[in-house]
Amino acid sequence: MVSLLRYAVQIPKLSPYCVPHSSLRLCFPSTSSLHSHSQPQSLDEAVDSFTRMLSKRHPPSIIQFTKILGSLAKTNHFSTAISLFQQLQARGIAPNLFTLNILINCCCGMGRITLAFSVFAKILKMSFQPDTITLTTLIKGLFLCGKVEKALHLHDTMLAQGFQFNEVSYGTLINGLCKTGHTSAAIQVLRKIPRHGIVPNVVMYNAIIDSLCKVTLVSDAFHLYSEMLAKGISPDVITYNSLIFGLCLEGQFKEAIDLLSDMVLKNITPNVYTYNTLIDGLCKEGKIKDAKSVLAVMAKHGVKPDVVTYNSLMDGYCLVNQVNKAKYVFDTMPLSRESLDVQSYNIMINGLCKSKMVDEALNLFEEMRRRYLVPNTVTYTTIIDGLSKSKRICCAVELFEKMLDRGQPADIVTYTSLLDGMFNTKQLDKALILFNRMKESCIDPDIYAYTVLIDGLCKSGRFKNAKEIFQDLSIKGYHLNTRTYTVMINGLCNEGLLDEALALMSEMEDHGCSPNAVTYETIIRALLEKGENDRALKYLREMIARGLLKRQ
């Protein structure tokens, strides 16, 4: 016990403001005595009930207080639960193990992992025996704060001290490893747990399959799926949803649809997420007809489309330049009793801007505000980009300032869109002021922002500055892309430095960056203007050989 106490005390100090990962759900003590039918219905009721009980001359048992703390933890009122626990201590009412487990859960929920381990130390000092709930909650808390090695170390230490972990504990450990990108370690845990008397279950397999599919290791995921079946572990809707997502991510839509049919044959009912995954994947590939067929199957099986379904369809229509059809879906959504959300407006505004219907996009932007929907950074950036591309730069700047005044932060995409618009309207000085303002706002320019800057300087007669920035990017280790090289090649050609342009084109290939059609067209045009027709023809043939220009 002394060694355990020392372990609890020596846990490294973590930031009390560590932000939990929303992808990992917190675990709650599942003991029925903690969450009975008598738990209060609201936060105020819970606090009032707790305070009344505490003020009695002969307070009820700790079990009654623990029930209220448990209900607060279950509804994520962590700080309130901790505050009430402190009142409990001040009154001299001793907690039981259930109470302290709930307190650990609350600390973990707030990212206060050091405080959670202080409670763990209290458990040991009070001679309580930590149970699987205690240990599982601590492990999850460490994962929530990104302390993967500490979570594994806690597991190994407790196991060596003779403590037992159950299926939920190992499910938590495997899920935590997967959610933090340590899928290989999760698979190792899966392989080891039978020696501890734990039989792997569908939850454990699902966590790993989902993690593998998200990084497009779909064949590995299907290997585990086959292993499940061989071991008599029945896959559920979550298993199939993950596999379908993975197949869609790899563009294997036929296989994804076949898997949908397979799950139906096995009496596993697809849910809205299953259909949404397929519809979204198909729409992202512009396969709207196939997406609508899936939608028809969805309706046939009585699964009601939700806002995500409709958003995917709108996005798909916009992708294939059928903005009017997207707008029809947008207009008919409320008739289906589905509320439009910010994402719905963002998709529609983006589609309209891409179709140069900026005024219509602005109308939707104003409509959002009338519907009490708060435009986010994506909304503002999309319209700023649309205004910039249509050379309405004054309107774009005005909206940019309104965005900041309304508390929406501009990101690198916002600044880059506005920069591009300023350079295209010959507002060099304003563009440079904006670029410096971006850096002063602690937003580091990326390669796309620098490319816009280089292009703008070249076109504004500041070639020397553009070249210096380009060379500086290479020194600083930026990964130059085809667009960056092409912009610089174009600048060199416009300055009559054709040999340097050709040398840079060769250099870009040496750095694993292939020229595109625009690169070749830039070089060929420069050669023709200089009267070097034979060399231009050579590059034209090379361009055709690379499949960048088809023969007529």
matplotlib code that plots the C-alpha trace (Angstrom):
import matplotlib.pyplot as plt

x = [0.0, 2.9, 4.4, 1.0, 0.7, 4.1, 3.1, 0.0, 2.0, 4.8, 2.6, 4.1, 2.4, 0.2, -1.4, -4.7, -6.0, -5.3, -8.2, -9.9, -10.2, -13.9, -13.5, -13.0, -16.1, -15.6, -16.5, -18.9, -19.3, -22.0, -23.1, -26.8, -26.7, -25.1, -27.8, -31.2, -34.6, -34.5, -31.8, -32.7, -33.8, -31.8, -28.6, -30.5, -32.6, -29.5, -27.6, -30.7, -31.3, -27.6, -27.6, -30.8, -29.4, -26.1, -27.9, -29.8, -28.8, -28.5, -27.5, -28.4, -25.8, -23.0, -24.9, -27.6, -24.9, -23.1, -26.2, -26.5, -22.8, -23.1, -26.0, -24.0, -21.0, -23.3, -24.5, -21.0, -21.4, -17.9, -17.0, -20.3, -19.8, -16.3, -17.5, -20.3, -17.8, -15.6, -18.7, -19.1, -15.6, -15.9, -18.9, -16.8, -18.8, -16.5, -16.7, -16.9, -15.1, -18.0, -17.9, -14.2, -14.5, -17.0, -14.6, -11.8, -14.2, -15.0, -11.3, -10.5, -13.5, -12.0, -8.5, -7.3, -5.3, -3.0, -6.0, -7.5, -4.3, -4.5, -8.0, -6.4, -3.9, -6.8, -8.4, -5.2, -4.8, -8.3, -7.4, -10.0, -9.2, -9.2, -11.5, -11.7, -13.8, -11.1, -8.3, -10.3, -11.2, -7.6, -6.5, -9.1, -8.2, -4.5, -5.6, -7.8, -4.7, -2.7, -0.5, -0.4, 2.8, 1.6, -1.7, 0.2, 2.6, -0.3, -1.8, 1.4, 2.1, -1.3, -1.2, 2.1, 0.6, -2.0, -5.0, -7.4, -8.7, -11.9, -13.3, -14.3, -10.8, -9.2, -11.8, -10.9, -7.2, -7.6, -9.9, -7.6, -4.6, -6.6, -7.9, -4.4, -3.0, -1.3, -3.2, -0.3, 0.0, -3.8, -3.4, -0.6, -2.9, -5.7, -3.3, -2.1, -5.3, -6.4, -3.4, -5.1, -8.3, -10.1, -11.9, -11.7, -15.1, -16.8, -16.1, -12.3, -12.3, -14.5, -12.1, -9.2, -11.1, -12.3, -8.8, -7.4, -10.1, -9.5, -5.9, -7.0, -5.5, -8.7, -7.2, -5.8, -9.3, -10.9, -8.3, -9.5, -13.1, -12.5, -10.7, -13.8, -16.1, -13.7, -13.8, -17.5, -17.6, -20.6, -20.0, -22.5, -23.6, -20.5, -18.2, -19.9, -20.1, -16.3, -15.6, -18.0, -16.3, -12.9, -14.0, -15.5, -12.3, -10.5, -13.1, -14.2, -17.9, -19.1, -17.5, -19.1, -22.5, -22.0, -21.1, -24.3, -26.2, -24.2, -25.1, -28.8, -28.7, -27.2, -30.1, -27.9, -30.0, -28.1, -28.6, -28.5, -24.8, -24.3, -26.3, -24.7, -21.3, -22.1, -24.0, -21.2, -18.5, -20.4, -21.2, -17.5, -16.7, -19.4, -21.5, -24.8, -26.9, -25.5, -25.9, -29.6, -30.0, -28.7, -31.0, -33.9, -32.8, -32.6, -36.2, -37.3, -35.9, -37.6, -34.4, -35.1, -32.5, -31.0, -29.3, -26.0, -27.6, -29.0, -25.7, -23.8, -26.3, -25.9, -22.2, -22.3, -24.4, -22.2, -19.1, -20.6, -21.7, -25.4, -26.0, -29.7, -30.3, -28.3, -30.4, -33.6, -32.4, -31.5, -35.0, -36.9, -35.0, -37.3, -40.3, -38.7, -38.6, -34.9, -33.4, -30.7, -27.4, -24.3, -22.8, -25.8, -25.4, -21.6, -22.0, -24.6, -22.6, -19.5, -21.4, -22.9, -19.5, -17.8, -20.5, -19.8, -23.2, -21.8, -24.8, -27.0, -24.3, -24.5, -28.3, -27.9, -25.3, -27.8, -30.5, -28.3, -28.2, -32.0, -32.3, -30.0, -27.3, -23.8, -21.6, -18.2, -14.7, -15.5, -18.6, -16.8, -13.8, -15.9, -17.7, -14.4, -12.9, -15.9, -15.8, -12.0, -12.3, -15.0, -12.7, -15.1, -12.1, -13.6, -16.6, -14.2, -12.1, -15.3, -16.5, -13.1, -13.2, -16.8, -15.7, -13.0, -15.3, -17.9, -15.3, -14.7, -11.0, -9.5, -7.3, -4.6, -7.2, -9.0, -5.8, -4.7, -8.0, -7.9, -4.2, -4.9, -7.8, -5.6, -2.8, -5.2, -6.6, -3.1, -3.3, 0.3, 0.8, -2.4, -1.5, 1.9, 0.3, -2.2, 0.6, 2.4, -0.8, -1.3, 2.2, 1.5, -1.7, 0.6, -0.6, 2.4, 2.1, 2.0, 3.3, 0.0, 0.2, 3.8, 2.9, 0.3, 2.8, 5.5, 3.0, 1.7, 5.2, 6.2, 3.1, 3.6, 7.1, 8.8, 10.5, 13.7, 11.7, 9.8, 13.0, 14.5, 11.4, 11.4, 15.0, 14.5, 11.6, 14.0, 16.6, 13.9, 12.9, 9.4, 8.1, 7.7, 4.8, 4.2, 2.2, 5.1, 7.6, 5.4, 4.7, 8.5, 9.2, 6.5, 8.2, 11.6, 10.2, 8.5, 11.9, 13.5, 15.5, 14.6, 17.7, 17.1, 13.4, 14.5, 17.1, 14.4, 12.0, 14.8, 15.4, 11.8, 11.9, 15.1, 13.1, 10.3, 7.9, 6.5, 5.7, 2.0, 0.3, 0.6, 4.3, 4.9, 2.6, 4.6, 7.9, 6.6, 5.1, 8.3, 10.3, 8.0, 8.2, 11.9, 11.7, 13.1, 10.5, 12.5, 13.0, 9.3, 8.3, 10.6, 8.8, 5.4, 6.2, 7.4, 4.2, 2.1, 4.2, 3.4, -0.3, -0.6, -1.9, -3.8, -3.3, -6.1]
y = [0.0, 2.4, 1.9, 2.6, 5.8, 6.8, 6.2, 8.4, 11.2, 11.1, 11.3, 14.2, 17.5, 18.3, 21.6, 22.1, 23.6, 20.6, 20.5, 17.2, 15.6, 15.6, 12.4, 10.5, 10.1, 10.2, 7.2, 7.3, 4.9, 2.6, 1.4, 1.5, 2.9, 6.1, 6.9, 5.9, 7.1, 9.7, 11.8, 15.5, 16.7, 19.9, 21.6, 24.0, 21.1, 19.0, 21.9, 22.8, 19.2, 18.7, 21.9, 21.0, 17.6, 19.1, 21.7, 19.0, 18.4, 14.7, 14.6, 11.4, 8.8, 9.5, 7.3, 10.0, 12.7, 10.4, 9.9, 13.7, 14.0, 11.1, 12.8, 16.0, 14.1, 12.3, 15.7, 17.1, 19.6, 18.7, 21.9, 22.0, 18.4, 19.2, 22.3, 20.4, 17.7, 20.3, 21.4, 17.8, 17.6, 20.9, 19.4, 16.4, 13.8, 11.0, 9.9, 6.3, 4.8, 5.6, 9.2, 9.4, 7.6, 10.3, 13.0, 11.5, 11.4, 15.1, 16.0, 14.1, 15.7, 19.1, 18.1, 18.4, 15.1, 16.1, 16.7, 13.4, 11.6, 13.6, 12.0, 8.6, 9.2, 10.0, 6.6, 4.8, 6.8, 6.0, 2.3, 1.8, -0.7, 1.0, -0.9, -1.2, 2.0, 4.0, 2.7, 2.9, 6.5, 7.5, 5.8, 7.6, 10.9, 10.5, 9.8, 12.9, 15.0, 13.2, 11.4, 8.1, 6.7, 7.6, 5.7, 2.6, 3.0, 3.2, 0.1, -1.9, -0.6, -1.5, -4.9, -5.6, -4.7, -7.4, -5.2, -6.6, -4.9, -5.9, -5.7, -2.0, -1.1, -2.7, -1.3, 2.1, 1.5, 0.3, 3.2, 5.7, 4.3, 4.4, 7.9, 9.2, 7.6, 4.6, 1.9, -0.5, -0.4, -1.0, -4.1, -5.3, -4.8, -6.7, -9.6, -9.7, -9.4, -13.1, -14.0, -11.8, -13.8, -11.1, -12.1, -9.5, -8.1, -6.2, -2.8, -3.4, -4.6, -1.6, 0.9, -0.6, -1.1, 2.5, 3.8, 1.8, 2.9, 6.6, 6.3, 4.3, 1.0, -0.7, -4.1, -4.3, -3.4, -6.1, -8.6, -7.8, -8.0, -11.5, -12.4, -11.3, -13.5, -16.5, -16.0, -15.8, -12.1, -10.6, -7.3, -4.5, -1.4, 0.5, -2.1, -1.8, 2.0, 2.2, -0.3, 1.6, 4.9, 3.4, 2.0, 5.4, 7.1, 4.9, 5.4, 1.8, 2.7, -0.6, -2.5, -0.1, -0.6, -4.4, -4.2, -2.3, -5.1, -7.7, -6.0, -6.0, -9.7, -10.3, -8.4, -5.5, -2.4, 0.5, 3.8, 7.4, 7.5, 4.5, 6.1, 9.5, 8.1, 6.5, 9.6, 12.0, 9.8, 9.6, 13.3, 14.2, 12.2, 14.0, 10.7, 12.5, 9.9, 7.1, 9.2, 9.8, 6.0, 5.4, 8.1, 6.2, 3.0, 5.0, 6.2, 2.7, 1.3, 4.1, 5.9, 9.7, 11.9, 14.5, 17.8, 16.0, 14.0, 17.2, 19.1, 16.3, 16.4, 20.2, 19.9, 17.3, 19.4, 22.5, 20.3, 19.5, 23.1, 22.4, 25.2, 25.5, 21.9, 22.6, 25.6, 23.5, 21.1, 24.0, 25.6, 22.3, 21.3, 23.2, 21.4, 18.1, 19.6, 19.6, 22.9, 24.5, 24.9, 27.0, 24.3, 24.3, 28.0, 27.7, 25.0, 27.1, 30.3, 28.6, 27.1, 30.5, 32.3, 29.6, 30.3, 34.0, 34.7, 36.7, 38.9, 35.8, 34.6, 37.9, 37.6, 34.2, 35.7, 38.3, 35.6, 33.7, 36.6, 37.0, 33.3, 33.9, 31.6, 33.0, 33.0, 31.4, 31.9, 29.7, 31.7, 35.1, 33.7, 32.2, 35.5, 37.5, 35.2, 35.5, 39.3, 39.4, 37.2, 39.5, 42.4, 44.0, 44.5, 47.4, 45.2, 42.4, 44.6, 46.0, 42.5, 41.5, 44.3, 43.4, 39.8, 40.9, 43.3, 40.6, 38.3, 35.9, 35.2, 35.4, 32.5, 32.0, 31.3, 34.6, 36.6, 34.8, 35.4, 39.1, 39.4, 37.7, 40.2, 43.2, 42.1, 41.4, 45.0, 46.5, 47.5, 46.6, 48.8, 47.7, 44.1, 44.4, 46.1, 43.3, 40.7, 42.3, 42.6, 38.8, 38.1, 40.6, 38.6, 35.5, 33.8, 32.3, 32.6, 29.1, 28.3, 29.3, 32.8, 33.2, 32.1, 34.8, 37.3, 36.3, 36.4, 39.8, 41.3, 39.9, 41.4, 44.7, 45.2, 44.2, 41.1, 41.5, 41.4, 38.4, 36.5, 37.2, 35.8, 32.8, 32.0, 32.6, 30.1, 27.3, 28.3, 28.2, 24.7, 25.4, 22.7, 24.5, 23.3, 23.3, 26.5, 28.3, 27.2, 28.1, 31.6, 32.2, 30.8, 33.1, 36.0, 35.1, 34.8, 38.2, 39.6, 38.0, 35.6, 32.6, 30.5, 31.0, 30.0, 26.8, 26.0, 26.5, 24.1, 21.5, 22.2, 21.7, 18.2, 17.5, 18.4, 15.9, 18.6, 17.9, 20.8, 21.1, 22.3, 26.0, 25.6, 24.2, 26.8, 29.6, 28.3, 27.5, 31.0, 32.6, 30.6, 31.5, 35.2, 34.9, 33.2, 29.9, 27.8, 24.5, 24.6, 25.5, 22.5, 20.3, 21.3, 21.0, 17.3, 16.7, 18.2, 15.9, 12.9, 13.6, 13.6, 17.3, 18.2, 15.8, 15.8, 17.4]
z = [0.0, 0.8, -2.7, -4.2, -2.2, -3.3, -6.9, -6.5, -4.9, -7.5, -10.6, -12.6, -12.3, -15.2, -16.2, -14.3, -17.5, -19.7, -22.2, -22.6, -26.0, -26.9, -28.8, -25.6, -23.5, -19.8, -17.8, -14.9, -12.0, -13.3, -9.9, -9.7, -6.1, -7.5, -10.0, -8.7, -9.8, -7.0, -8.5, -8.9, -12.3, -12.7, -11.4, -9.1, -7.7, -7.1, -5.3, -3.2, -2.2, -1.3, 0.8, 2.6, 3.5, 4.6, 6.9, 8.8, 12.4, 11.6, 7.9, 6.0, 5.1, 2.6, 0.1, -0.3, -0.9, -3.3, -5.4, -6.0, -6.8, -9.2, -11.0, -11.3, -12.7, -15.2, -16.5, -16.7, -13.8, -12.6, -10.8, -8.9, -7.8, -6.5, -4.7, -3.0, -2.0, -0.3, 1.7, 2.6, 3.9, 5.8, 7.6, 8.6, 6.7, 5.5, 1.9, 0.7, -2.2, -4.6, -3.6, -4.2, -7.6, -8.6, -7.5, -9.6, -12.6, -12.1, -11.8, -15.0, -16.7, -16.0, -17.1, -13.5, -13.5, -10.7, -8.5, -9.6, -8.3, -5.0, -4.6, -5.5, -2.7, -0.3, -1.2, -0.3, 2.9, 4.0, 3.5, 0.7, -1.9, -5.4, -7.7, -11.4, -11.6, -9.8, -12.1, -15.3, -14.6, -13.9, -17.1, -19.1, -17.4, -18.4, -22.0, -22.0, -21.2, -23.8, -21.3, -23.1, -21.6, -18.1, -18.7, -19.8, -16.9, -14.4, -15.9, -15.6, -12.1, -10.8, -12.5, -10.9, -7.5, -8.0, -9.0, -11.5, -14.7, -16.3, -19.9, -19.4, -18.3, -21.3, -23.6, -22.2, -22.6, -26.2, -27.1, -25.5, -27.5, -30.7, -30.2, -29.5, -32.7, -31.0, -32.9, -33.0, -29.2, -29.0, -31.1, -28.8, -25.8, -27.6, -28.1, -24.5, -22.5, -22.8, -20.5, -17.8, -18.2, -20.3, -23.5, -26.2, -27.2, -30.0, -28.3, -28.3, -31.9, -32.9, -31.5, -33.4, -36.6, -36.5, -35.9, -38.8, -41.2, -40.4, -41.5, -44.6, -43.4, -44.5, -45.4, -41.8, -40.5, -42.6, -41.3, -37.7, -38.9, -40.2, -36.9, -35.0, -37.1, -36.7, -32.9, -32.8, -31.9, -33.7, -35.4, -34.7, -36.5, -35.3, -36.8, -40.2, -40.0, -39.5, -42.3, -44.7, -43.8, -44.6, -47.9, -48.8, -47.8, -50.3, -53.0, -52.9, -53.1, -54.7, -51.8, -49.4, -50.9, -50.9, -47.2, -46.5, -48.1, -46.1, -42.8, -43.7, -44.5, -41.1, -39.5, -38.4, -39.1, -40.7, -38.9, -40.1, -39.7, -41.9, -44.8, -44.2, -44.5, -47.9, -49.2, -48.1, -49.7, -53.0, -53.0, -52.4, -55.5, -57.5, -57.7, -57.0, -58.8, -56.7, -53.5, -54.3, -54.8, -51.3, -50.1, -51.6, -49.9, -46.6, -47.0, -47.9, -44.7, -42.7, -41.7, -41.6, -43.3, -40.9, -41.5, -42.2, -45.0, -46.7, -46.2, -48.0, -50.9, -51.1, -51.0, -53.8, -56.0, -55.5, -56.3, -59.8, -60.3, -59.9, -57.5, -58.3, -57.2, -54.1, -53.4, -53.9, -51.2, -49.0, -49.5, -48.9, -45.8, -43.4, -45.0, -43.9, -40.4, -40.4, -39.1, -41.2, -39.3, -39.8, -41.9, -44.3, -44.9, -45.3, -48.0, -49.8, -49.5, -50.8, -53.8, -54.7, -54.4, -56.5, -59.2, -58.9, -57.3, -54.5, -54.0, -53.4, -50.9, -49.1, -48.9, -47.2, -44.9, -43.7, -43.4, -41.0, -38.7, -38.9, -37.9, -35.0, -36.5, -35.8, -38.9, -38.1, -39.5, -42.4, -43.3, -43.2, -45.1, -47.9, -48.5, -48.2, -50.8, -53.1, -52.8, -53.4, -56.5, -57.9, -57.2, -54.7, -52.4, -50.4, -49.4, -48.6, -46.3, -44.6, -43.9, -42.6, -40.1, -39.1, -38.6, -36.1, -34.4, -33.9, -32.2, -35.0, -35.5, -38.9, -39.9, -42.5, -45.2, -44.4, -44.7, -47.9, -49.6, -48.8, -49.8, -53.2, -53.8, -52.9, -55.2, -58.0, -57.7, -57.6, -54.0, -53.2, -50.2, -48.5, -49.2, -47.5, -44.5, -44.3, -44.5, -41.6, -39.7, -40.1, -38.6, -35.8, -35.0, -34.4, -37.6, -39.3, -43.1, -44.8, -48.3, -49.9, -48.3, -49.4, -52.9, -53.1, -51.8, -54.3, -57.2, -56.1, -55.8, -59.2, -60.8, -59.0, -60.3, -57.1, -58.6, -56.6, -53.3, -54.6, -55.5, -52.0, -50.3, -52.6, -51.8, -48.1, -48.1, -49.3, -46.7, -43.9, -45.0, -46.4, -48.7, -52.0, -54.1, -57.9, -57.6, -55.8, -58.3, -61.3, -59.9, -59.6, -63.0, -64.4, -62.7, -64.1, -67.6, -67.3, -66.4, -69.4, -67.3, -69.3, -68.5, -64.8, -65.3, -67.1, -64.4, -61.7, -63.6, -63.5, -59.9, -58.9, -60.4, -58.4, -55.3, -56.2, -57.4, -60.9, -63.3, -64.2, -67.4, -66.3, -65.7, -69.2, -70.8, -69.0, -70.3, -73.8, -74.1, -73.0, -75.5, -78.4, -77.5, -77.7, -81.1, -79.8, -81.6, -81.6, -77.8, -77.4, -79.5, -77.4, -74.2, -75.9, -76.8, -73.2, -71.9, -74.2, -73.2, -69.5, -70.3, -69.5, -72.9, -75.1, -78.9, -80.9]

ax = plt.figure().add_subplot(projection="3d")
ax.plot(x, y, z, "-o")
ax.set_aspect("equal")
plt.show()
